[in-house]
Amino acid sequence: MSATIYRLDTRFVVYPVSTTTADVGIASEPYIVLPTPVSAVDLGMAINHALDSYRNDVPHPTNWKGLSGPRLAAAGVRSEAALHKQASMISVTRTGNTVSFTPQRNGGATGADKGFHALDERAVTLDEPTQEAAGEAVLRVFNICN
């Protein structure tokens, strides 16, 4: 199970990353928007909800046009370029009772280094985290993004 969390100036956006029938990760609903600042408990609740909403074997898109619209709207931006200018990102995975939080380095929206890049060596892994512990981990991990 996986999810993504964006941190922007005025909000956090948390959502599941489901897997298509072609084994491709795809952003999916619900897009949970939390204002900043946010409590660790509320952030942890959103993470659990996103992970619980993960789906496997969703139909693989035949047309990708417009699929990013709901995600960008939740982030309050109009384009991927605007998102990359403003956002930090963490990937979340849950395997059994273990949850890992992996910071992403933001390579921007253009050029050879564009996109978010996992900083696997900086990941934080927790066994059976409470909602508060999960939220606190995310807040700590965002400090090492970029």
N, C-alpha and C positions, 0 to 999 in steps of 0.2 A: 504494500500500500504506500502511496506517495502523495505528497502535497507540496505546494509552493507558497512562500510568504514573501510579499513585497513590503518594503518599508519606504514610504514617501514622506514628505514634510508634514502632511495633515492626516495621514491614514496608514493603516496596515491593510493589506488585501491577502486573504487566505483562501486557497481553493484546492480541491483534489486534482491530481494529475492521473487520469485514468489511462488504461492501456487499450489500444485498438486491436482488432483482429489481426492486424499486420505487425503487432508488437511494438507500436509507436506510442509514446506518451503524449497525451493531449489534455490541455486545460479543460476542465469541465465544471459544471455547476455543482454546488452553490458557490458563488463568489461572496465571501464574507468580508464586509468592510467594517473596520473598527477605527474610531478616531484616536488620534494621539493627543495626549498620552493615554495608554491603556494599562489596565491592571494585568499582572501576570496570570491571574486566574481566568480573566476574560479571554486573554490570548490563548491560554491552554485549552479552554473550552472550544474556541474556534478551530484550533489545530485538531483536536479530537473529532469534531464534527466533519472537518474536511477529510480526514483519514477514513472515518466511517462511511463517507460518501463515495469513496474510491470505487470504481467499477472496472472489471476486467472484461475483455472481449467486446468493447463497444464497437459499433460499425466503423470501419476505416473510412474517413472522408474521401469522396470522389471529387469534391470541389472544396478547396481550402479558403476560398474567398469569403470574407466576412466572419470567419470563425474566431478571429481575435477581438471582434467588436465588444462582446460582453466583458472580456477580461480587461481590455483597455478602458471601457466605461467605468468598471469598478475601481480602477486605479485613478480615474479622473483625468485621463489624458486622451489625446486624439490619435496618437501614432506610436509605433514601436520606438521611433527616434526620441520622442518626448519621454516615453517611459524610461529609456536608457539614460537620459539626461538626469532623471530625478530619483530613480529607484535603486535600492539595495535589495538583494534577494538571498533567500535561504531555501534549500531543498530539504524536505522532511521525508524520511522513510520509516515505516514501522514493519518489523518482522517479528511475529509473535508478540512478546511483551517489551521488546527493545525498540526504542525510538532514537533515530540519528538525525542530527541537525547539521547540515553541511553548508557553510558559507560559500557564496559565489563572488568571484571577482567580476566587476562590471567592465567589459572591454569596449563599451560604447556601442553606437548604432551603425558605425561605418568602419571601413578598413579591414585589414587582415585579422585583427584581434576582436572583431565585433562579437557581441553577445555576452552572455554570462558564462563564467568558467568555474567549475567546482574546485574548491580548495580542500580536497579530501583529507589532507594531512592536518587540517584545522577543525575537522568535524568533532562534534560533541555527541556522545552516545550515552543514553540513560536506560536503565532497566526499570520497567514498570513506573514511569514518572507520574506523579500526581499532575493535575492540571496546572497548579501553581509552579511546580518544578519545570514542567515543559515550557510554560510561558517565560519563566526566569531564564531558562537556557536559551531561548530564542533572543531575548533582549541582550544577553551576553554575546551570543554568536554574531549578532548584527554589528557589534563593535569591532569585529575582525574582518568584516566584508571589505572588499576593495583593497 
